[in-house]
Every structure is written in structure tokens, then in C-alpha cells.
Amino acid sequence: MHHQRVGGVERLVNLLNEADDTDELPIAKVDDNQFEFCGSTCWLKRFSDLINEQDALQSGHITLPPRQNFAAASEHERRQVASQLYTPLLPWQTRVLALQPGHATDAIVCTLEPADLISHEGVGLRSSSTIVPFEALSYSWGYPEFTNRVACNGLAVPVTRCLLQALYALRLAHTARYLWVDAFCINQLDLSEKARQVRDMLLIYEKAAAVIAWLGMPLMGSQGPALEAVAYAWEQQAEHPKPAALRHAQSCQAQVGRFGLASDDILSRAWFTRTWVRQEVFAAREMHIQLGVTTVPWEKFVRGIFHVQDQLGNISALPHEAARTPFRSLTVLAEATVDAVDGWTRAFGVLTNNILFGATDARDRIYGLIGMIFDKEDASVYPIDYTRDVEQVYQDLFAFFISTYRNLEGLHIFRDYSDTTAGIPSWAIDWRACHMLCLPSQVAKPGTFSDPLTQWDMVCRAGQLNVNVWKIARIRDDLIAMDDVVSNVGMWFHPDPEAG
């Protein structure tokens, strides 16, 4: 499937790169005579109007789900429910959640059933022999405590508070809504099923009619309007281009502080730094950002954020130092591409960019990116095994590359060996702490990966250099020169007897 990537963030990337050598982001200095007034369609005016409209409606139609006074579900309770809720899936199946319609604070009711991953649009429901479109939910689990319950297939299924809020916000008033939600659609307590479904995650998000990026509920009344104002800013810029040197009316400037607080909180949401999100954005053919009941298209959000910050620079309101990391992770998400070359070059680009992102389960730093690290053929046979510990999973990645691509290119990576974690051999990389890494081909390219030449110099001066730069042409020679490495991955490595 061809992925059309979100563009239009080049200037944001340049701005952030320029900021690397300064203590704070640069503030544009423009002669007052060059300014043009913002006018009646100013996005800051729109932001103010939206807040006033919301205040007039008191709640802005945002309905918080009622708090449920349940004790956190034990693993025993979750296993009991799972044994009744789930039946085994066939290799070509997943499950979909039908979120039943309801109003206001009506209790959440849904049904879960197996669905075939067919070659056409949507999924095939076995129970009714019908094909239905579905949407995939992209969200951060939050604190993994199952303190709430929802009715599903007649059972009281334990869920997190974050997921309960999402279901309330996503529910329609009059029709069922078909969703793919990992916490429901995968039996998380069956590690074999989980491994099979994780392998299909890229396909599932590709097939979704839309991916919904759930940021959570707004914590202040200005956050929904801020999200809408960002999208509105790009719409107006696209229809009626305005110069960056724009003077905002005093009434608009008065909203900057309030907008800044709201937008900083939005960009600080856990969703923007979650490893799984990268593959979900990469796969999505259509995507929407949702905060409470406020929804905007992903592309308008990304373009709008850049445009808004570009304009705010003229009134000294660019994001402060603490807000730079969310902007960097947003840039990685917005440029959700992979190197066209397969093998280590592609994998290295994906994995090193992941330093800005986190994962509750460190194994998901690999498993959550399988669809980006490998092409579909290799991803379909990659060993996903949640019974293996983190150190083994990181070794498996190297072993798979050696076995599949028949080379030791991954061993040429320049890195700080003082960071080696106990339990991980020197020939593997701990992707939880991959700070000083670069491929040999990048050493001659200053400016890439935070300037590997600088990293190289730092490692050499620290006396920590241990670089594997063997120039070996034949697999048989590799086996001799790297016997200590191959012995650790012999179960994977099967040299071609005709290679010599």
C-alpha cells in the first residue's frame, strides 16, 4: 500500500535544527513597518470566539463519564473474564468491537466478535456474513490499572479509566460504531495470540477507514478551542495566505498566554511520545486527532501547529525549552517515512529516531515498530515472542538480520560501549538507551543523527572506542573472524555452503 505522508513541516524542522545551537528557540525580529494586520479571520480571534461559545454552553457538550467505584481488577478476575469473552482466532482473523449507541451518561455497552481480515475494504463479520468498515483507535493506555467496567457480550469487562473515557467520547447517539481497540480486540493475557495479532497490526491500521488518535479528556476549557483554532489557522492560511510578518490586534495578543498553556498541555500528552503511535501514524490512510469531543484532521493539526508557532514568533511566544521535546517527537510522527533501502539502513533509521518515544514494555521498542523496520515479507516471519525477556528480544533482532540478510552490517555501528547493559552481549544494542549511535556511512555526513563526527570524537577521546569495521567478502570468512558472535546466534545463522 502506498503511504501518502504528511508534508509541510520542513520549516519546523529547520527551525528546530537552528535552535540546537542556542539556549532557546529563535524569535523573529521584523521591522514594524513590514507587518500586516491579522484581520477578522485571525485564528487567535477564532480561539477566543470558540471559548466564548463554549462558556455560553457551560460544558461545551463535553460529557465526562461517571466515576465507577470499583476496586482495581486482579489478574485472576481478568483471566476469568477473558476465558468467557475470547474464543481462539484463525490465522486470518482479528476481532472488532461494536460500540452500541447511547446518550450522555448511559452506561457503555458493546459487543466483540471475530472478523476476517479480507482483501477488500473493511473486515468480514462471521456472525452475519457482512463486510463492515471500522476505525482503529490509537491511544496511550495510561496507568495500567483496571478500575472500571464496561458491559461487553454480557460480561463486566475490566478497563482502564483512559479507555472508558475514550469510549464515551467516541460513542454515537443512534448507530453502532465499529472499532479496533487493542485492549479489547487482543486477548492480552494470551501471549501466543498477542504475538500473532501484533504481527498483523500494520495491516489492521492500514485497513482501517480512519485512525483516531485519542489524546484524552481536556483538563481546561481552552484546550478544545485551541485544537480547533490550530486546524482553523491552517485552513485560513491555505485559502488566504498571510505573511509570517503579521501583526496581531491587541485583543488577539491578549489570548496568546491562554492559547500557549492549552497548546503546551496538548503537545505534552503521552500519545505524542508512545512507540506504538509511530507505526499507527505510518499505516493510517486517514487520521484524526481527538481531544474530548473535539476532532480535527491530523494533517491540518500538524500543518496548523507549525503555522501557528511561526506566527507566534513575531510576538515572542514560541514554545519554551520544556516544550521542545514534544515538538521534536511531533516532527518524527509528521514525517512518518522509512528508508526505501531494506536491511540495516532502514532499521537503523527507524530505531534511532525512537529515542524520543517510550514503551511500557521495553520489548515493544522492537515489536511496536516491526511494520516500519521490515518490509511486509520479512515482517511476516519475524519472531515475535512475549515469553522472551527484553535482553533476548534485542539479541533476536541482530540474529534475524544476520540470518536473513547474510551479512554483519549491524556490527559496524559506532557506539559507546560503556552503555552496554548487563545481560546484553557487546554485539547487540540496548534500544532503551541508544544515545551515541551511527552507521559507518554516516560518519562522513556531519549534521546527521546529531552529528556523528562529534559523537565519534567524544567516544575516541573517552577511550571507549570498540568499532567492528571488518571488510570481509565471504560468509565463510565472517564465520572465522566473528566466531564469538556467531556462536551466540548459531541457532539462527545457517551459512550458505556455496558462498565460498
DRENKOLFI-543931 format. One record per residue (C-alpha): residue number from 1; residue in three letters; x, y, z. Coordinates in steps of 0.5 Angstrom, whole numbers, plus 500, padded with zeros to 3 digits. Each point is the difference from the previous one (the first is absolute). Layout:
SITE/NUM/ALA/X/Y/Z
...
end
This chain:
SITE/1/MET/500/500/500
SITE/2/HIS/503/507/498
SITE/3/HIS/500/505/506
SITE/4/GLN/499/507/499
SITE/5/ARG/504/503/505
SITE/6/VAL/498/507/504
SITE/7/GLY/505/505/497
SITE/8/GLY/500/508/501
SITE/9/VAL/505/499/507
SITE/10/GLU/506/502/496
SITE/11/ARG/501/507/503
SITE/12/LEU/498/497/507
SITE/13/VAL/506/495/499
SITE/14/ASN/505/506/498
SITE/15/LEU/497/504/506
SITE/16/LEU/502/494/505
SITE/17/ASN/507/499/497
SITE/18/GLU/501/507/500
SITE/19/ALA/498/500/507
SITE/20/ASP/505/494/502
SITE/21/ASP/506/506/501
SITE/22/THR/496/504/504
SITE/23/ASP/497/500/507
SITE/24/GLU/493/502/498
SITE/25/LEU/496/500/493
SITE/26/PRO/502/506/496
SITE/27/ILE/495/506/500
SITE/28/ALA/499/503/493
SITE/29/LYS/502/507/500
SITE/30/VAL/496/504/495
SITE/31/ASP/499/508/499
SITE/32/ASP/493/502/502
SITE/33/ASN/499/503/493
SITE/34/GLN/500/493/497
SITE/35/PHE/495/498/504
SITE/36/GLU/493/498/497
SITE/37/PHE/494/500/505
SITE/38/CYS/496/494/501
SITE/39/GLY/493/501/498
SITE/40/SER/493/497/502
SITE/41/THR/503/493/498
SITE/42/CYS/505/500/505
SITE/43/TRP/501/493/504
SITE/44/LEU/501/504/506
SITE/45/LYS/493/503/500
SITE/46/ARG/497/494/498
SITE/47/PHE/503/497/506
SITE/48/SER/497/505/504
SITE/49/ASP/493/499/497
SITE/50/LEU/501/493/501
SITE/51/ILE/501/501/507
SITE/52/ASN/494/504/501
SITE/53/GLU/495/496/496
SITE/54/GLN/503/494/505
SITE/55/ASP/499/504/506
SITE/56/ALA/493/502/498
SITE/57/LEU/498/493/499
SITE/58/GLN/503/499/507
SITE/59/SER/503/493/499
SITE/60/GLY/502/500/492
SITE/61/HIS/496/494/500
SITE/62/ILE/506/496/503
SITE/63/THR/497/495/504
SITE/64/LEU/504/496/505
SITE/65/PRO/499/493/501
SITE/66/PRO/497/499/507
SITE/67/ARG/506/497/505
SITE/68/GLN/499/493/502
SITE/69/ASN/502/498/507
SITE/70/PHE/503/493/498
SITE/71/ALA/506/497/503
SITE/72/ALA/505/499/495
SITE/73/ALA/499/493/497
SITE/74/SER/505/495/502
SITE/75/GLU/504/496/494
SITE/76/HIS/495/494/503
SITE/77/GLU/494/504/498
SITE/78/ARG/503/502/494
SITE/79/ARG/501/493/498
SITE/80/GLN/493/497/502
SITE/81/VAL/497/506/495
SITE/82/ALA/505/498/495
SITE/83/SER/498/493/500
SITE/84/GLN/493/501/498
SITE/85/LEU/501/506/496
SITE/86/TYR/505/497/495
SITE/87/THR/500/494/495
SITE/88/PRO/506/498/496
SITE/89/LEU/501/504/494
SITE/90/LEU/502/497/493
SITE/91/PRO/507/503/497
SITE/92/TRP/496/505/495
SITE/93/GLN/495/503/506
SITE/94/THR/500/505/505
SITE/95/ARG/494/503/504
SITE/96/VAL/496/506/499
SITE/97/LEU/497/504/506
SITE/98/ALA/493/502/498
SITE/99/LEU/498/506/505
SITE/100/GLN/493/501/501
SITE/101/PRO/496/507/499
SITE/102/GLY/499/504/506
SITE/103/HIS/499/506/503
SITE/104/ALA/503/505/506
SITE/105/THR/502/495/505
SITE/106/ASP/496/494/498
SITE/107/ALA/505/494/502
SITE/108/ILE/504/498/495
SITE/109/VAL/498/493/496
SITE/110/CYS/504/497/495
SITE/111/THR/501/493/496
SITE/112/LEU/506/497/498
SITE/113/GLU/500/495/494
SITE/114/PRO/505/496/496
SITE/115/ALA/502/504/493
SITE/116/ASP/503/497/494
SITE/117/LEU/506/505/497
SITE/118/ILE/497/499/493
SITE/119/SER/504/503/494
SITE/120/HIS/494/505/499
SITE/121/GLU/499/507/504
SITE/122/GLY/497/498/507
SITE/123/VAL/500/494/503
SITE/124/GLY/495/494/500
SITE/125/LEU/496/498/506
SITE/126/ARG/499/493/500
SITE/127/SER/493/500/504
SITE/128/SER/497/504/495
SITE/129/SER/504/499/494
SITE/130/THR/500/507/498
SITE/131/ILE/506/505/499
SITE/132/VAL/501/506/504
SITE/133/PRO/504/506/500
SITE/134/PHE/504/501/507
SITE/135/GLU/504/505/503
SITE/136/ALA/506/499/504
SITE/137/LEU/502/503/507
SITE/138/SER/507/503/501
SITE/139/TYR/501/502/508
SITE/140/SER/504/499/506
SITE/141/TRP/498/495/505
SITE/142/GLY/502/505/506
SITE/143/TYR/500/497/506
SITE/144/PRO/499/493/499
SITE/145/GLU/495/499/506
SITE/146/PHE/493/497/498
SITE/147/THR/496/504/505
SITE/148/ASN/494/500/495
SITE/149/ARG/495/495/497
SITE/150/VAL/496/500/493
SITE/151/ALA/495/495/498
SITE/152/CYS/502/496/494
SITE/153/ASN/497/494/498
SITE/154/GLY/496/500/506
SITE/155/LEU/506/500/505
SITE/156/ALA/503/505/504
SITE/157/VAL/507/501/497
SITE/158/PRO/505/504/504
SITE/159/VAL/503/506/496
SITE/160/THR/505/506/502
SITE/161/ARG/497/507/501
SITE/162/CYS/503/502/494
SITE/163/LEU/497/495/495
SITE/164/LEU/493/501/504
SITE/165/GLN/500/508/498
SITE/166/ALA/502/499/493
SITE/167/LEU/494/495/499
SITE/168/TYR/495/505/503
SITE/169/ALA/503/506/495
SITE/170/LEU/500/495/494
SITE/171/ARG/493/497/501
SITE/172/LEU/495/502/495
SITE/173/ALA/493/502/502
SITE/174/HIS/496/496/495
SITE/175/THR/504/495/497
SITE/176/ALA/506/495/502
SITE/177/ARG/507/502/498
SITE/178/TYR/505/494/498
SITE/179/LEU/506/501/504
SITE/180/TRP/507/496/500
SITE/181/VAL/503/501/507
SITE/182/ASP/506/496/502
SITE/183/ALA/498/500/508
SITE/184/PHE/493/496/497
SITE/185/CYS/502/497/494
SITE/186/ILE/506/496/502
SITE/187/ASN/500/496/506
SITE/188/GLN/506/503/504
SITE/189/LEU/500/494/504
SITE/190/ASP/501/495/495
SITE/191/LEU/508/501/498
SITE/192/SER/499/496/493
SITE/193/GLU/494/504/498
SITE/194/LYS/503/506/502
SITE/195/ALA/506/499/495
SITE/196/ARG/496/498/494
SITE/197/GLN/496/506/501
SITE/198/VAL/506/505/501
SITE/199/ARG/503/497/493
SITE/200/ASP/493/502/497
SITE/201/MET/500/507/503
SITE/202/LEU/503/504/494
SITE/203/LEU/494/496/495
SITE/204/ILE/495/502/505
SITE/205/TYR/502/507/501
SITE/206/GLU/500/500/492
SITE/207/LYS/493/497/499
SITE/208/ALA/497/505/505
SITE/209/ALA/496/505/497
SITE/210/ALA/503/505/504
SITE/211/VAL/504/500/506
SITE/212/ILE/498/504/506
SITE/213/ALA/506/503/505
SITE/214/TRP/497/501/506
SITE/215/LEU/503/505/505
SITE/216/GLY/496/499/506
SITE/217/MET/495/505/503
SITE/218/PRO/501/507/500
SITE/219/LEU/503/503/507
SITE/220/MET/498/507/499
SITE/221/GLY/494/503/496
SITE/222/SER/505/504/495
SITE/223/GLN/503/493/497
SITE/224/GLY/495/498/496
SITE/225/PRO/499/507/497
SITE/226/ALA/508/500/499
SITE/227/LEU/500/494/496
SITE/228/GLU/494/502/495
SITE/229/ALA/504/507/500
SITE/230/VAL/506/496/497
SITE/231/ALA/496/497/495
SITE/232/TYR/497/506/498
SITE/233/ALA/506/504/500
SITE/234/TRP/503/495/494
SITE/235/GLU/493/501/496
SITE/236/GLN/501/507/500
SITE/237/GLN/507/500/498
SITE/238/ALA/498/495/495
SITE/239/GLU/494/504/497
SITE/240/HIS/503/507/501
SITE/241/PRO/508/500/501
SITE/242/LYS/502/505/505
SITE/243/PRO/508/502/501
SITE/244/ALA/504/498/506
SITE/245/ALA/501/507/502
SITE/246/LEU/493/501/503
SITE/247/ARG/497/505/505
SITE/248/HIS/495/497/504
SITE/249/ALA/495/505/503
SITE/250/GLN/500/501/508
SITE/251/SER/494/496/501
SITE/252/CYS/503/494/496
SITE/253/GLN/507/501/504
SITE/254/ALA/496/500/507
SITE/255/GLN/499/493/498
SITE/256/VAL/507/497/499
SITE/257/GLY/501/498/507
SITE/258/ARG/494/496/501
SITE/259/PHE/501/497/493
SITE/260/GLY/507/499/502
SITE/261/LEU/498/496/506
SITE/262/ALA/495/496/497
SITE/263/SER/504/498/494
SITE/264/ASP/506/498/504
SITE/265/ASP/496/495/504
SITE/266/ILE/497/497/494
SITE/267/LEU/507/499/497
SITE/268/SER/502/497/507
SITE/269/ARG/495/495/499
SITE/270/ALA/503/493/501
SITE/271/TRP/497/498/493
SITE/272/PHE/506/504/497
SITE/273/THR/506/496/503
SITE/274/ARG/497/493/499
SITE/275/THR/504/495/496
SITE/276/TRP/494/496/497
SITE/277/VAL/497/507/498
SITE/278/ARG/505/500/494
SITE/279/GLN/498/494/497
SITE/280/GLU/493/502/500
SITE/281/VAL/501/507/497
SITE/282/PHE/505/497/495
SITE/283/ALA/494/495/498
SITE/284/ALA/494/505/500
SITE/285/ARG/497/502/494
SITE/286/GLU/495/505/503
SITE/287/MET/502/502/507
SITE/288/HIS/496/505/505
SITE/289/ILE/502/503/507
SITE/290/GLN/495/500/505
SITE/291/LEU/500/503/507
SITE/292/GLY/494/499/504
SITE/293/VAL/494/501/494
SITE/294/THR/505/505/496
SITE/295/THR/502/497/494
SITE/296/VAL/505/502/494
SITE/297/PRO/503/497/495
SITE/298/TRP/508/498/501
SITE/299/GLU/503/504/494
SITE/300/LYS/496/506/502
SITE/301/PHE/503/499/507
SITE/302/VAL/507/499/498
SITE/303/ARG/500/506/495
SITE/304/GLY/496/505/504
SITE/305/ILE/505/499/506
SITE/306/PHE/506/502/496
SITE/307/HIS/496/506/497
SITE/308/VAL/497/502/507
SITE/309/GLN/507/500/503
SITE/310/ASP/503/503/494
SITE/311/GLN/496/506/501
SITE/312/LEU/500/500/508
SITE/313/GLY/508/501/499
SITE/314/ASN/498/507/498
SITE/315/ILE/497/502/507
SITE/316/SER/505/496/504
SITE/317/ALA/496/494/501
SITE/318/LEU/504/494/497
SITE/319/PRO/500/494/505
SITE/320/HIS/505/500/506
SITE/321/GLU/505/495/501
SITE/322/ALA/496/495/503
SITE/323/ALA/495/499/494
SITE/324/ARG/506/499/495
SITE/325/THR/500/492/501
SITE/326/PRO/492/500/498
SITE/327/PHE/502/504/494
SITE/328/ARG/505/495/498
SITE/329/SER/496/494/501
SITE/330/LEU/494/503/496
SITE/331/THR/505/501/495
SITE/332/VAL/502/493/499
SITE/333/LEU/493/498/500
SITE/334/ALA/498/505/495
SITE/335/GLU/506/497/495
SITE/336/ALA/498/493/501
SITE/337/THR/504/497/495
SITE/338/VAL/505/495/499
SITE/339/ASP/507/499/496
SITE/340/ALA/498/497/494
SITE/341/VAL/506/495/501
SITE/342/ASP/499/494/503
SITE/343/GLY/504/497/506
SITE/344/TRP/504/504/505
SITE/345/THR/500/506/497
SITE/346/ARG/492/500/500
SITE/347/ALA/500/497/507
SITE/348/PHE/505/505/503
SITE/349/GLY/497/506/498
SITE/350/VAL/493/498/503
SITE/351/LEU/503/497/506
SITE/352/THR/505/506/502
SITE/353/ASN/494/505/499
SITE/354/ASN/496/496/505
SITE/355/ILE/505/503/506
SITE/356/LEU/494/506/501
SITE/357/PHE/495/494/501
SITE/358/GLY/498/496/506
SITE/359/ALA/497/493/501
SITE/360/THR/497/497/506
SITE/361/ASP/503/493/498
SITE/362/ALA/507/501/497
SITE/363/ARG/499/494/495
SITE/364/ASP/495/505/496
SITE/365/ARG/506/504/498
SITE/366/ILE/501/495/495
SITE/367/TYR/493/496/500
SITE/368/GLY/497/507/499
SITE/369/LEU/504/502/494
SITE/370/ILE/500/493/496
SITE/371/GLY/496/503/494
SITE/372/MET/505/506/500
SITE/373/ILE/506/496/501
SITE/374/PHE/499/495/495
SITE/375/ASP/496/499/493
SITE/376/LYS/494/496/500
SITE/377/GLU/503/494/498
SITE/378/ASP/506/500/506
SITE/379/ALA/495/502/505
SITE/380/SER/495/495/499
SITE/381/VAL/505/495/502
SITE/382/TYR/504/504/505
SITE/383/PRO/500/496/507
SITE/384/ILE/495/504/505
SITE/385/ASP/500/496/507
SITE/386/TYR/498/504/506
SITE/387/THR/502/494/504
SITE/388/ARG/508/502/499
SITE/389/ASP/503/505/504
SITE/390/VAL/502/507/498
SITE/391/GLU/507/498/499
SITE/392/GLN/499/494/496
SITE/393/VAL/495/504/495
SITE/394/TYR/505/505/499
SITE/395/GLN/505/495/498
SITE/396/ASP/495/497/496
SITE/397/LEU/500/506/495
SITE/398/PHE/507/499/499
SITE/399/ALA/500/493/499
SITE/400/PHE/494/501/495
SITE/401/PHE/504/505/496
SITE/402/ILE/506/495/499
SITE/403/SER/495/494/498
SITE/404/THR/496/504/496
SITE/405/TYR/505/505/496
SITE/406/ARG/506/495/501
SITE/407/ASN/505/506/502
SITE/408/LEU/502/503/506
SITE/409/GLU/499/507/499
SITE/410/GLY/497/501/506
SITE/411/LEU/506/499/504
SITE/412/HIS/503/506/496
SITE/413/ILE/496/505/504
SITE/414/PHE/504/505/504
SITE/415/ARG/498/501/507
SITE/416/ASP/502/501/507
SITE/417/TYR/502/493/503
SITE/418/SER/500/503/507
SITE/419/ASP/492/500/500
SITE/420/THR/500/492/499
SITE/421/THR/494/497/504
SITE/422/ALA/501/494/505
SITE/423/GLY/497/494/496
SITE/424/ILE/501/503/493
SITE/425/PRO/507/498/496
SITE/426/SER/504/505/497
SITE/427/TRP/498/498/493
SITE/428/ALA/492/502/502
SITE/429/ILE/497/507/501
SITE/430/ASP/496/502/506
SITE/431/TRP/495/504/497
SITE/432/ARG/498/503/506
SITE/433/ALA/506/504/501
SITE/434/CYS/502/501/492
SITE/435/HIS/503/507/501
SITE/436/MET/507/500/496
SITE/437/LEU/499/496/494
SITE/438/CYS/502/501/493
SITE/439/LEU/501/496/494
SITE/440/PRO/507/500/496
SITE/441/SER/497/503/494
SITE/442/GLN/497/506/505
SITE/443/VAL/507/502/503
SITE/444/ALA/501/504/493
SITE/445/LYS/494/503/501
SITE/446/PRO/500/506/505
SITE/447/GLY/493/502/503
SITE/448/THR/497/493/499
SITE/449/PHE/498/497/507
SITE/450/SER/502/506/504
SITE/451/ASP/507/500/496
SITE/452/PRO/503/493/501
SITE/453/LEU/507/503/499
SITE/454/THR/499/504/506
SITE/455/GLN/498/493/503
SITE/456/TRP/506/497/497
SITE/457/ASP/505/505/503
SITE/458/MET/496/499/507
SITE/459/VAL/501/493/500
SITE/460/CYS/507/500/498
SITE/461/ARG/502/505/505
SITE/462/ALA/497/496/505
SITE/463/GLY/504/494/499
SITE/464/GLN/493/496/498
SITE/465/LEU/501/498/493
SITE/466/ASN/499/493/498
SITE/467/VAL/498/500/493
SITE/468/ASN/499/494/496
SITE/469/VAL/502/502/493
SITE/470/TRP/502/493/496
SITE/471/LYS/500/501/493
SITE/472/ILE/498/492/499
SITE/473/ALA/497/498/493
SITE/474/ARG/498/493/501
SITE/475/ILE/496/497/506
SITE/476/ARG/505/494/501
SITE/477/ASP/505/506/502
SITE/478/ASP/495/503/504
SITE/479/LEU/499/494/504
SITE/480/ILE/507/499/501
SITE/481/ALA/501/508/502
SITE/482/MET/494/500/504
SITE/483/ASP/499/493/503
SITE/484/ASP/499/503/507
SITE/485/VAL/494/504/497
SITE/486/VAL/497/494/496
SITE/487/SER/501/495/506
SITE/488/ASN/494/505/503
SITE/489/VAL/496/500/495
SITE/490/GLY/501/493/496
SITE/491/MET/493/498/501
SITE/492/TRP/498/505/495
SITE/493/PHE/506/500/496
SITE/494/HIS/501/495/494
SITE/495/PRO/505/502/495
SITE/496/ASP/500/498/493
SITE/497/PRO/505/494/498
SITE/498/GLU/501/503/493
SITE/499/ALA/501/507/503
SITE/500/GLY/508/499/500
end
